[in-house]
Amino acid sequence: METYIGMIAQFAYSRKNLLYWLPCNGQLLDIKGHEALFSLIGYMFGGDNHTHFAIPDLRPKDEHGNPIHLEVGEIYQGKPYIPYYICVEGLYPQFD
């Protein structure tokens, strides 16, 4: 399967260090070194408008907006929890 920068996928295993994938946990990334991903999502999910931008935070949240820590497969809202990851290296998507 070809992977595209900015692609979001779920992985049903608990490996922490997936090559070219980061967990969608809202973390800040340096623009320098992630120019391709930044060109796609910019500051849409946060950042300092100068040197850093944020990736989406797709973790489940409590009623106050705080992330809920869940392990892969733990039951949440009646379904097993499967975390989301964003691809940071791969093919650049083509648009018309």
Secondary structure, DSSP 8 states (H G I E B T S, - for coil): ---BTT-EEE-SS--S--TTEEESB--EEESTT-HHHHHHHTTTT-B-SSSEEE--B-S-B-TTS-B----TT-EETTEE---EEEE-SSB-----
